[in-house]
Amino acid sequence: MSQAALGSAVGVQRSAVGHWESAQGKFPSVAHLREVALITGVQFEWLATGRGKMNLSADTEMDSVAAADALLVEDPLELRLIVAFRDTPTKSKAPLVEIAEQLAELRTGRPRATLTKGTRVVL
């Protein structure tokens, strides 16, 4: 995999990947190491420390998916919405949600639920 391809997949510039690979370069953050491990299919511990096995075994591959990254969605349209949201830059996420909420309100005639930080939604 090229530096440009890895950088694009992780969400950093190609030059950042070059720095990570350089002996005098900067180390990637834990979040970036996690992304690299997931993208390349290697063990996080091996990537971060050099210890343990490099590759994930078939048994642990699914166990290695973080719960936050697991998409347990059966509806293909809902999956498209989640993927589109996750692919959206952070600064554009709030406006995207507002648009979706406004459209839902127009289509259903039901007012939007007002949520505060930390509120759990049970549907």
N, CA, C and O atoms as CSV, one atom per row, in Angstrom:
chain,resi,resn,atom,element,x,y,z
A,1,MET,N,N,0.855,-1.165,0.000
A,1,MET,CA,C,0.000,0.000,0.000
A,1,MET,C,C,0.906,1.235,0.000
A,1,MET,O,O,1.885,1.297,0.744
A,2,SER,N,N,0.572,2.200,-0.829
A,2,SER,CA,C,1.390,3.411,-0.921
A,2,SER,C,C,1.138,4.337,0.271
A,2,SER,O,O,0.133,4.215,0.972
A,3,GLN,N,N,2.074,5.265,0.483
A,3,GLN,CA,C,1.897,6.253,1.547
A,3,GLN,C,C,0.647,7.086,1.295
A,3,GLN,O,O,-0.094,7.400,2.227
A,4,ALA,N,N,0.412,7.444,0.034
A,4,ALA,CA,C,-0.762,8.252,-0.302
A,4,ALA,C,C,-2.053,7.491,-0.008
A,4,ALA,O,O,-2.999,8.059,0.537
A,5,ALA,N,N,-2.093,6.205,-0.369
A,5,ALA,CA,C,-3.300,5.400,-0.135
A,5,ALA,C,C,-3.551,5.214,1.357
A,5,ALA,O,O,-4.686,5.327,1.819
A,6,LEU,N,N,-2.490,4.928,2.108
A,6,LEU,CA,C,-2.649,4.759,3.553
A,6,LEU,C,C,-3.068,6.071,4.205
A,6,LEU,O,O,-3.954,6.088,5.060
A,7,GLY,N,N,-2.434,7.164,3.805
A,7,GLY,CA,C,-2.797,8.473,4.344
A,7,GLY,C,C,-4.252,8.802,4.084
A,7,GLY,O,O,-4.956,9.292,4.967
A,8,SER,N,N,-4.702,8.530,2.865
A,8,SER,CA,C,-6.101,8.793,2.514
A,8,SER,C,C,-7.048,7.944,3.360
A,8,SER,O,O,-8.069,8.438,3.838
A,9,ALA,N,N,-6.709,6.671,3.542
A,9,ALA,CA,C,-7.561,5.775,4.326
A,9,ALA,C,C,-7.616,6.175,5.801
A,9,ALA,O,O,-8.652,6.034,6.450
A,10,VAL,N,N,-6.493,6.677,6.325
A,10,VAL,CA,C,-6.428,7.061,7.740
A,10,VAL,C,C,-6.962,8.470,7.957
A,10,VAL,O,O,-7.420,8.807,9.048
A,11,GLY,N,N,-6.901,9.299,6.898
A,11,GLY,CA,C,-7.371,10.679,7.018
A,11,GLY,C,C,-6.260,11.667,7.302
A,11,GLY,O,O,-6.484,12.699,7.933
A,12,VAL,N,N,-5.046,11.349,6.831
A,12,VAL,CA,C,-3.905,12.254,6.997
A,12,VAL,C,C,-3.237,12.454,5.638
A,12,VAL,O,O,-3.540,11.750,4.674
A,13,GLN,N,N,-2.334,13.412,5.576
A,13,GLN,CA,C,-1.582,13.668,4.348
A,13,GLN,C,C,-0.537,12.571,4.129
A,13,GLN,O,O,-0.113,11.907,5.075
A,14,ARG,N,N,-0.131,12.393,2.878
A,14,ARG,CA,C,0.909,11.427,2.553
A,14,ARG,C,C,2.186,11.720,3.332
A,14,ARG,O,O,2.878,10.802,3.773
A,15,SER,N,N,2.490,12.995,3.497
A,15,SER,CA,C,3.713,13.378,4.207
A,15,SER,C,C,3.704,12.903,5.661
A,15,SER,O,O,4.761,12.591,6.211
A,16,ALA,N,N,2.532,12.843,6.288
A,16,ALA,CA,C,2.444,12.345,7.669
A,16,ALA,C,C,2.859,10.878,7.722
A,16,ALA,O,O,3.579,10.464,8.630
A,17,VAL,N,N,2.404,10.100,6.751
A,17,VAL,CA,C,2.785,8.685,6.700
A,17,VAL,C,C,4.293,8.569,6.495
A,17,VAL,O,O,4.939,7.706,7.088
A,18,GLY,N,N,4.847,9.436,5.657
A,18,GLY,CA,C,6.292,9.456,5.454
A,18,GLY,C,C,7.041,9.744,6.741
A,18,GLY,O,O,8.076,9.132,7.006
A,19,HIS,N,N,6.532,10.665,7.542
A,19,HIS,CA,C,7.150,10.969,8.840
A,19,HIS,C,C,7.090,9.756,9.764
A,19,HIS,O,O,8.052,9.468,10.477
A,20,TRP,N,N,5.960,9.045,9.752
A,20,TRP,CA,C,5.823,7.870,10.604
A,20,TRP,C,C,6.857,6.812,10.245
A,20,TRP,O,O,7.384,6.122,11.117
A,21,GLU,N,N,7.143,6.689,8.941
A,21,GLU,CA,C,8.070,5.656,8.477
A,21,GLU,C,C,9.532,6.054,8.645
A,21,GLU,O,O,10.410,5.193,8.593
A,22,SER,N,N,9.804,7.312,8.839
A,22,SER,CA,C,11.172,7.806,8.962
A,22,SER,C,C,11.727,7.533,10.360
A,22,SER,O,O,11.015,7.647,11.357
A,23,ALA,N,N,13.007,7.173,10.415
A,23,ALA,CA,C,13.649,6.905,11.712
A,23,ALA,C,C,13.654,8.144,12.601
A,23,ALA,O,O,13.558,8.024,13.823
A,24,GLN,N,N,13.764,9.329,12.009
A,24,GLN,CA,C,13.772,10.569,12.783
A,24,GLN,C,C,12.399,11.247,12.804
A,24,GLN,O,O,12.254,12.355,13.320
A,25,GLY,N,N,11.408,10.579,12.246
A,25,GLY,CA,C,10.082,11.180,12.138
A,25,GLY,C,C,9.286,11.116,13.425
A,25,GLY,O,O,9.726,10.571,14.437
A,26,LYS,N,N,8.100,11.691,13.348
A,26,LYS,CA,C,7.191,11.703,14.493
A,26,LYS,C,C,6.427,10.384,14.546
A,26,LYS,O,O,6.221,9.721,13.530
A,27,PHE,N,N,6.014,10.024,15.754
A,27,PHE,CA,C,5.209,8.824,15.924
A,27,PHE,C,C,3.739,9.162,15.678
A,27,PHE,O,O,3.296,10.262,16.008
A,28,PRO,N,N,2.978,8.227,15.101
A,28,PRO,CA,C,1.541,8.471,14.929
A,28,PRO,C,C,0.827,8.439,16.276
A,28,PRO,O,O,1.302,7.820,17.228
A,29,SER,N,N,-0.302,9.102,16.342
A,29,SER,CA,C,-1.118,9.068,17.559
A,29,SER,C,C,-1.702,7.666,17.733
A,29,SER,O,O,-1.695,6.862,16.800
A,30,VAL,N,N,-2.195,7.387,18.908
A,30,VAL,CA,C,-2.829,6.093,19.169
A,30,VAL,C,C,-4.028,5.910,18.245
A,30,VAL,O,O,-4.262,4.812,17.740
A,31,ALA,N,N,-4.785,6.977,18.022
A,31,ALA,CA,C,-5.946,6.886,17.130
A,31,ALA,C,C,-5.512,6.527,15.714
A,31,ALA,O,O,-6.157,5.714,15.053
A,32,HIS,N,N,-4.420,7.132,15.247
A,32,HIS,CA,C,-3.936,6.815,13.903
A,32,HIS,C,C,-3.368,5.397,13.842
A,32,HIS,O,O,-3.560,4.699,12.846
A,33,LEU,N,N,-2.671,4.966,14.894
A,33,LEU,CA,C,-2.176,3.582,14.937
A,33,LEU,C,C,-3.334,2.597,14.860
A,33,LEU,O,O,-3.262,1.587,14.161
A,34,ARG,N,N,-4.391,2.904,15.581
A,34,ARG,CA,C,-5.581,2.048,15.570
A,34,ARG,C,C,-6.148,1.936,14.162
A,34,ARG,O,O,-6.482,0.843,13.703
A,35,GLU,N,N,-6.256,3.079,13.475
A,35,GLU,CA,C,-6.777,3.076,12.110
A,35,GLU,C,C,-5.877,2.280,11.176
A,35,GLU,O,O,-6.359,1.498,10.357
A,36,VAL,N,N,-4.568,2.479,11.301
A,36,VAL,CA,C,-3.619,1.746,10.456
A,36,VAL,C,C,-3.750,0.245,10.703
A,36,VAL,O,O,-3.746,-0.540,9.754
A,37,ALA,N,N,-3.867,-0.161,11.966
A,37,ALA,CA,C,-4.017,-1.581,12.290
A,37,ALA,C,C,-5.289,-2.151,11.668
A,37,ALA,O,O,-5.267,-3.242,11.099
A,38,LEU,N,N,-6.391,-1.422,11.775
A,38,LEU,CA,C,-7.650,-1.898,11.197
A,38,LEU,C,C,-7.571,-1.979,9.681
A,38,LEU,O,O,-8.033,-2.953,9.085
A,39,ILE,N,N,-6.992,-0.967,9.055
A,39,ILE,CA,C,-6.910,-0.912,7.592
A,39,ILE,C,C,-6.002,-2.002,7.044
A,39,ILE,O,O,-6.309,-2.617,6.023
A,40,THR,N,N,-4.888,-2.240,7.718
A,40,THR,CA,C,-3.907,-3.204,7.215
A,40,THR,C,C,-4.127,-4.622,7.730
A,40,THR,O,O,-3.497,-5.560,7.243
A,41,GLY,N,N,-5.012,-4.787,8.711
A,41,GLY,CA,C,-5.315,-6.120,9.223
A,41,GLY,C,C,-4.232,-6.705,10.108
A,41,GLY,O,O,-4.067,-7.924,10.170
A,42,VAL,N,N,-3.489,-5.839,10.796
A,42,VAL,CA,C,-2.461,-6.329,11.715
A,42,VAL,C,C,-2.879,-6.046,13.150
A,42,VAL,O,O,-3.755,-5.219,13.407
A,43,GLN,N,N,-2.243,-6.742,14.074
A,43,GLN,CA,C,-2.530,-6.548,15.490
A,43,GLN,C,C,-2.060,-5.164,15.930
A,43,GLN,O,O,-0.964,-4.733,15.572
A,44,PHE,N,N,-2.885,-4.475,16.701
A,44,PHE,CA,C,-2.515,-3.155,17.208
A,44,PHE,C,C,-1.250,-3.234,18.054
A,44,PHE,O,O,-0.345,-2.416,17.892
A,45,GLU,N,N,-1.180,-4.216,18.957
A,45,GLU,CA,C,-0.014,-4.322,19.844
A,45,GLU,C,C,1.265,-4.514,19.038
A,45,GLU,O,O,2.288,-3.902,19.342
A,46,TRP,N,N,1.212,-5.363,18.010
A,46,TRP,CA,C,2.395,-5.579,17.177
A,46,TRP,C,C,2.810,-4.284,16.485
A,46,TRP,O,O,3.994,-3.953,16.428
A,47,LEU,N,N,1.833,-3.558,15.963
A,47,LEU,CA,C,2.134,-2.312,15.264
A,47,LEU,C,C,2.724,-1.275,16.215
A,47,LEU,O,O,3.668,-0.570,15.859
A,48,ALA,N,N,2.176,-1.179,17.410
A,48,ALA,CA,C,2.606,-0.155,18.363
A,48,ALA,C,C,3.904,-0.507,19.084
A,48,ALA,O,O,4.707,0.373,19.391
A,49,THR,N,N,4.110,-1.816,19.358
A,49,THR,CA,C,5.251,-2.193,20.203
A,49,THR,C,C,6.209,-3.180,19.561
A,49,THR,O,O,7.346,-3.326,20.011
A,50,GLY,N,N,5.760,-3.860,18.511
A,50,GLY,CA,C,6.588,-4.902,17.902
A,50,GLY,C,C,6.454,-6.242,18.591
A,50,GLY,O,O,7.096,-7.208,18.180
A,51,ARG,N,N,5.636,-6.328,19.630
A,51,ARG,CA,C,5.441,-7.583,20.366
A,51,ARG,C,C,4.218,-8.318,19.831
A,51,ARG,O,O,3.308,-7.717,19.260
A,52,GLY,N,N,4.222,-9.628,20.030
A,52,GLY,CA,C,3.072,-10.430,19.646
A,52,GLY,C,C,3.079,-10.778,18.170
A,52,GLY,O,O,4.052,-10.536,17.456
A,53,LYS,N,N,1.979,-11.346,17.733
A,53,LYS,CA,C,1.845,-11.759,16.339
A,53,LYS,C,C,1.460,-10.566,15.478
A,53,LYS,O,O,0.735,-9.673,15.916
A,54,MET,N,N,1.955,-10.568,14.252
A,54,MET,CA,C,1.655,-9.469,13.346
A,54,MET,C,C,0.205,-9.528,12.856
A,54,MET,O,O,-0.534,-8.548,12.960
A,55,ASN,N,N,-0.189,-10.672,12.329
A,55,ASN,CA,C,-1.510,-10.781,11.708
A,55,ASN,C,C,-2.570,-11.241,12.692
A,55,ASN,O,O,-2.290,-11.954,13.656
A,56,LEU,N,N,-3.791,-10.814,12.421
A,56,LEU,CA,C,-4.930,-11.262,13.212
A,56,LEU,C,C,-5.281,-12.680,12.797
A,56,LEU,O,O,-5.259,-12.999,11.608
A,57,SER,N,N,-5.601,-13.528,13.750
A,57,SER,CA,C,-6.097,-14.856,13.411
A,57,SER,C,C,-7.558,-14.713,13.007
A,57,SER,O,O,-8.204,-13.713,13.320
A,58,ALA,N,N,-8.066,-15.707,12.318
A,58,ALA,CA,C,-9.464,-15.657,11.878
A,58,ALA,C,C,-10.411,-15.544,13.068
A,58,ALA,O,O,-11.448,-14.886,12.983
A,59,ASP,N,N,-10.051,-16.191,14.182
A,59,ASP,CA,C,-10.903,-16.159,15.375
A,59,ASP,C,C,-10.963,-14.777,16.007
A,59,ASP,O,O,-12.010,-14.361,16.504
A,60,THR,N,N,-9.846,-14.069,15.990
A,60,THR,CA,C,-9.809,-12.770,16.665
A,60,THR,C,C,-10.136,-11.612,15.746
A,60,THR,O,O,-10.309,-10.487,16.216
A,61,GLU,N,N,-10.224,-11.858,14.452
A,61,GLU,CA,C,-10.460,-10.752,13.524
A,61,GLU,C,C,-11.756,-10.019,13.841
A,61,GLU,O,O,-11.768,-8.790,13.899
A,62,MET,N,N,-12.845,-10.749,14.045
A,62,MET,CA,C,-14.117,-10.095,14.361
A,62,MET,C,C,-14.114,-9.535,15.779
A,62,MET,O,O,-14.752,-8.514,16.036
A,63,ASP,N,N,-13.410,-10.184,16.703
A,63,ASP,CA,C,-13.331,-9.677,18.070
A,63,ASP,C,C,-12.555,-8.375,18.146
A,63,ASP,O,O,-12.702,-7.619,19.106
A,64,SER,N,N,-11.731,-8.105,17.142
A,64,SER,CA,C,-10.887,-6.914,17.152
A,64,SER,C,C,-11.618,-5.671,16.673
A,64,SER,O,O,-11.084,-4.566,16.771
A,65,VAL,N,N,-12.812,-5.829,16.163
A,65,VAL,CA,C,-13.584,-4.677,15.713
A,65,VAL,C,C,-14.166,-3.987,16.935
A,65,VAL,O,O,-14.880,-4.604,17.726
A,66,ALA,N,N,-13.861,-2.716,17.083
A,66,ALA,CA,C,-14.384,-1.952,18.213
A,66,ALA,C,C,-15.900,-1.867,18.107
A,66,ALA,O,O,-16.444,-1.769,17.007
A,67,ALA,N,N,-16.577,-1.905,19.238
A,67,ALA,CA,C,-18.038,-1.837,19.239
A,67,ALA,C,C,-18.527,-0.576,18.550
A,67,ALA,O,O,-19.557,-0.601,17.876
A,68,ALA,N,N,-17.808,0.522,18.709
A,68,ALA,CA,C,-18.217,1.777,18.085
A,68,ALA,C,C,-18.098,1.717,16.568
A,68,ALA,O,O,-18.783,2.456,15.860
A,69,ASP,N,N,-17.227,0.837,16.064
A,69,ASP,CA,C,-17.047,0.726,14.623
A,69,ASP,C,C,-17.925,-0.352,14.004
A,69,ASP,O,O,-18.073,-0.402,12.782
A,70,ALA,N,N,-18.503,-1.204,14.820
A,70,ALA,CA,C,-19.343,-2.268,14.300
A,70,ALA,C,C,-20.671,-1.674,13.846
A,70,ALA,O,O,-21.318,-0.933,14.586
A,71,LEU,N,N,-21.060,-2.001,12.647
A,71,LEU,CA,C,-22.329,-1.503,12.127
A,71,LEU,C,C,-23.334,-2.644,12.144
A,71,LEU,O,O,-23.354,-3.480,11.241
A,72,LEU,N,N,-24.153,-2.670,13.160
A,72,LEU,CA,C,-25.167,-3.701,13.286
A,72,LEU,C,C,-26.474,-3.150,12.735
A,72,LEU,O,O,-27.426,-2.897,13.473
A,73,VAL,N,N,-26.492,-2.973,11.435
A,73,VAL,CA,C,-27.622,-2.347,10.765
A,73,VAL,C,C,-28.123,-3.294,9.686
A,73,VAL,O,O,-27.348,-3.761,8.852
A,74,GLU,N,N,-29.411,-3.573,9.706
A,74,GLU,CA,C,-29.989,-4.466,8.708
A,74,GLU,C,C,-30.590,-3.709,7.536
A,74,GLU,O,O,-30.654,-4.247,6.430
A,75,ASP,N,N,-31.029,-2.483,7.747
A,75,ASP,CA,C,-31.667,-1.684,6.704
A,75,ASP,C,C,-30.597,-1.031,5.825
A,75,ASP,O,O,-29.795,-0.244,6.327
A,76,PRO,N,N,-30.567,-1.341,4.520
A,76,PRO,CA,C,-29.543,-0.778,3.634
A,76,PRO,C,C,-29.581,0.749,3.557
A,76,PRO,O,O,-28.534,1.382,3.413
A,77,LEU,N,N,-30.762,1.346,3.650
A,77,LEU,CA,C,-30.851,2.809,3.615
A,77,LEU,C,C,-30.265,3.430,4.880
A,77,LEU,O,O,-29.580,4.452,4.822
A,78,GLU,N,N,-30.540,2.806,6.017
A,78,GLU,CA,C,-29.972,3.292,7.273
A,78,GLU,C,C,-28.448,3.175,7.239
A,78,GLU,O,O,-27.743,4.065,7.715
A,79,LEU,N,N,-27.947,2.086,6.680
A,79,LEU,CA,C,-26.503,1.902,6.558
A,79,LEU,C,C,-25.893,2.999,5.689
A,79,LEU,O,O,-24.835,3.534,6.020
A,80,ARG,N,N,-26.553,3.336,4.578
A,80,ARG,CA,C,-26.061,4.419,3.715
A,80,ARG,C,C,-25.989,5.731,4.479
A,80,ARG,O,O,-25.031,6.489,4.329
A,81,LEU,N,N,-26.994,6.000,5.295
A,81,LEU,CA,C,-27.023,7.234,6.080
A,81,LEU,C,C,-25.873,7.264,7.092
A,81,LEU,O,O,-25.208,8.288,7.247
A,82,ILE,N,N,-25.642,6.155,7.771
A,82,ILE,CA,C,-24.559,6.082,8.757
A,82,ILE,C,C,-23.201,6.240,8.082
A,82,ILE,O,O,-22.348,6.980,8.572
A,83,VAL,N,N,-22.996,5.555,6.970
A,83,VAL,CA,C,-21.718,5.652,6.258
A,83,VAL,C,C,-21.497,7.075,5.757
A,83,VAL,O,O,-20.390,7.602,5.865
A,84,ALA,N,N,-22.537,7.700,5.210
A,84,ALA,CA,C,-22.410,9.085,4.735
A,84,ALA,C,C,-22.054,10.016,5.888
A,84,ALA,O,O,-21.215,10.904,5.735
A,85,PHE,N,N,-22.686,9.815,7.037
A,85,PHE,CA,C,-22.387,10.647,8.210
A,85,PHE,C,C,-20.940,10.466,8.651
A,85,PHE,O,O,-20.244,11.447,8.914
A,86,ARG,N,N,-20.486,9.225,8.733
A,86,ARG,CA,C,-19.115,8.968,9.191
A,86,ARG,C,C,-18.069,9.476,8.202
A,86,ARG,O,O,-16.954,9.815,8.601
A,87,ASP,N,N,-18.416,9.531,6.924
A,87,ASP,CA,C,-17.481,10.027,5.910
A,87,ASP,C,C,-17.466,11.549,5.818
A,87,ASP,O,O,-16.614,12.119,5.136
A,88,THR,N,N,-18.394,12.208,6.494
A,88,THR,CA,C,-18.504,13.664,6.441
A,88,THR,C,C,-17.473,14.308,7.363
A,88,THR,O,O,-17.262,13.832,8.478
A,89,PRO,N,N,-16.826,15.389,6.910
A,89,PRO,CA,C,-15.889,16.098,7.797
A,89,PRO,C,C,-16.601,16.563,9.068
A,89,PRO,O,O,-17.791,16.877,9.038
A,90,THR,N,N,-15.884,16.604,10.164
A,90,THR,CA,C,-16.457,16.936,11.472
A,90,THR,C,C,-17.249,18.233,11.448
A,90,THR,O,O,-18.344,18.293,12.006
A,91,LYS,N,N,-16.716,19.274,10.810
A,91,LYS,CA,C,-17.401,20.569,10.817
A,91,LYS,C,C,-18.720,20.545,10.044
A,91,LYS,O,O,-19.547,21.442,10.213
A,92,SER,N,N,-18.926,19.538,9.206
A,92,SER,CA,C,-20.159,19.456,8.422
A,92,SER,C,C,-21.185,18.500,9.013
A,92,SER,O,O,-22.294,18.396,8.489
A,93,LYS,N,N,-20.844,17.799,10.090
A,93,LYS,CA,C,-21.756,16.797,10.645
A,93,LYS,C,C,-23.009,17.411,11.254
A,93,LYS,O,O,-24.110,16.917,11.012
A,94,ALA,N,N,-22.868,18.476,12.039
A,94,ALA,CA,C,-24.051,19.096,12.665
A,94,ALA,C,C,-25.029,19.610,11.611
A,94,ALA,O,O,-26.225,19.343,11.726
A,95,PRO,N,N,-24.568,20.343,10.576
A,95,PRO,CA,C,-25.512,20.775,9.544
A,95,PRO,C,C,-26.163,19.599,8.814
A,95,PRO,O,O,-27.334,19.673,8.442
A,96,LEU,N,N,-25.413,18.520,8.608
A,96,LEU,CA,C,-25.975,17.345,7.945
A,96,LEU,C,C,-27.105,16.741,8.777
A,96,LEU,O,O,-28.145,16.367,8.235
A,97,VAL,N,N,-26.904,16.644,10.088
A,97,VAL,CA,C,-27.939,16.106,10.979
A,97,VAL,C,C,-29.157,17.025,10.985
A,97,VAL,O,O,-30.291,16.548,10.962
A,98,GLU,N,N,-28.929,18.341,11.015
A,98,GLU,CA,C,-30.049,19.289,11.006
A,98,GLU,C,C,-30.884,19.142,9.737
A,98,GLU,O,O,-32.113,19.190,9.795
A,99,ILE,N,N,-30.232,18.965,8.602
A,99,ILE,CA,C,-30.956,18.780,7.339
A,99,ILE,C,C,-31.779,17.496,7.387
A,99,ILE,O,O,-32.947,17.492,7.000
A,100,ALA,N,N,-31.172,16.407,7.860
A,100,ALA,CA,C,-31.889,15.133,7.949
A,100,ALA,C,C,-33.083,15.242,8.891
A,100,ALA,O,O,-34.155,14.712,8.600
A,101,GLU,N,N,-32.901,15.934,10.026
A,101,GLU,CA,C,-34.002,16.105,10.978
A,101,GLU,C,C,-35.124,16.946,10.381
A,101,GLU,O,O,-36.300,16.633,10.567
A,102,GLN,N,N,-34.770,18.010,9.664
A,102,GLN,CA,C,-35.785,18.859,9.040
A,102,GLN,C,C,-36.568,18.082,7.989
A,102,GLN,O,O,-37.792,18.194,7.917
A,103,LEU,N,N,-35.873,17.299,7.177
A,103,LEU,CA,C,-36.562,16.488,6.168
A,103,LEU,C,C,-37.475,15.455,6.820
A,103,LEU,O,O,-38.594,15.233,6.359
A,104,ALA,N,N,-36.999,14.827,7.891
A,104,ALA,CA,C,-37.825,13.843,8.590
A,104,ALA,C,C,-39.076,14.495,9.162
A,104,ALA,O,O,-40.163,13.920,9.109
A,105,GLU,N,N,-38.918,15.699,9.709
A,105,GLU,CA,C,-40.063,16.422,10.267
A,105,GLU,C,C,-41.066,16.766,9.170
A,105,GLU,O,O,-42.273,16.629,9.368
A,106,LEU,N,N,-40.572,17.212,8.017
A,106,LEU,CA,C,-41.465,17.542,6.902
A,106,LEU,C,C,-42.205,16.314,6.393
A,106,LEU,O,O,-43.396,16.386,6.091
A,107,ARG,N,N,-41.507,15.189,6.298
A,107,ARG,CA,C,-42.106,13.968,5.741
A,107,ARG,C,C,-43.079,13.296,6.700
A,107,ARG,O,O,-44.087,12.734,6.273
A,108,THR,N,N,-42.779,13.351,8.002
A,108,THR,CA,C,-43.614,12.636,8.969
A,108,THR,C,C,-44.633,13.524,9.661
A,108,THR,O,O,-45.641,13.033,10.169
A,109,GLY,N,N,-44.380,14.830,9.685
A,109,GLY,CA,C,-45.260,15.740,10.394
A,109,GLY,C,C,-45.035,15.746,11.892
A,109,GLY,O,O,-45.734,16.449,12.622
A,110,ARG,N,N,-44.064,14.966,12.360
A,110,ARG,CA,C,-43.760,14.915,13.794
A,110,ARG,C,C,-42.610,15.863,14.095
A,110,ARG,O,O,-41.637,15.925,13.343
A,111,PRO,N,N,-42.721,16.604,15.200
A,111,PRO,CA,C,-41.619,17.509,15.559
A,111,PRO,C,C,-40.375,16.714,15.953
A,111,PRO,O,O,-40.451,15.563,16.381
A,112,ARG,N,N,-39.236,17.371,15.791
A,112,ARG,CA,C,-37.962,16.745,16.142
A,112,ARG,C,C,-37.853,16.578,17.647
A,112,ARG,O,O,-38.334,17.413,18.413
A,113,ALA,N,N,-37.223,15.505,18.058
A,113,ALA,CA,C,-36.932,15.299,19.478
A,113,ALA,C,C,-35.760,16.186,19.849
A,113,ALA,O,O,-34.788,16.289,19.101
A,114,THR,N,N,-35.853,16.818,20.995
A,114,THR,CA,C,-34.757,17.650,21.480
A,114,THR,C,C,-33.905,16.808,22.408
A,114,THR,O,O,-34.376,16.330,23.440
A,115,LEU,N,N,-32.650,16.631,22.033
A,115,LEU,CA,C,-31.740,15.814,22.826
A,115,LEU,C,C,-30.687,16.692,23.464
A,115,LEU,O,O,-30.215,17.659,22.867
A,116,THR,N,N,-30.330,16.345,24.673
A,116,THR,CA,C,-29.225,17.034,25.340
A,116,THR,C,C,-28.036,16.088,25.369
A,116,THR,O,O,-28.189,14.882,25.171
A,117,LYS,N,N,-26.863,16.631,25.615
A,117,LYS,CA,C,-25.656,15.816,25.646
A,117,LYS,C,C,-25.795,14.725,26.701
A,117,LYS,O,O,-26.199,14.982,27.835
A,118,GLY,N,N,-25.451,13.507,26.303
A,118,GLY,CA,C,-25.521,12.388,27.232
A,118,GLY,C,C,-26.866,11.681,27.228
A,118,GLY,O,O,-27.038,10.692,27.940
A,119,THR,N,N,-27.826,12.163,26.441
A,119,THR,CA,C,-29.137,11.540,26.383
A,119,THR,C,C,-29.058,10.269,25.550
A,119,THR,O,O,-28.505,10.273,24.450
A,120,ARG,N,N,-29.607,9.193,26.071
A,120,ARG,CA,C,-29.671,7.944,25.313
A,120,ARG,C,C,-31.014,7.877,24.622
A,120,ARG,O,O,-32.042,8.216,25.207
A,121,VAL,N,N,-31.002,7.446,23.391
A,121,VAL,CA,C,-32.226,7.330,22.618
A,121,VAL,C,C,-32.554,5.858,22.461
A,121,VAL,O,O,-31.721,5.077,22.000
A,122,VAL,N,N,-33.747,5.482,22.837
A,122,VAL,CA,C,-34.215,4.119,22.657
A,122,VAL,C,C,-35.378,4.175,21.691
A,122,VAL,O,O,-36.397,4.812,21.959
A,123,LEU,N,N,-35.218,3.502,20.565
A,123,LEU,CA,C,-36.276,3.509,19.545
A,123,LEU,C,C,-37.046,2.228,19.573
A,123,LEU,O,O,-37.976,2.050,18.787
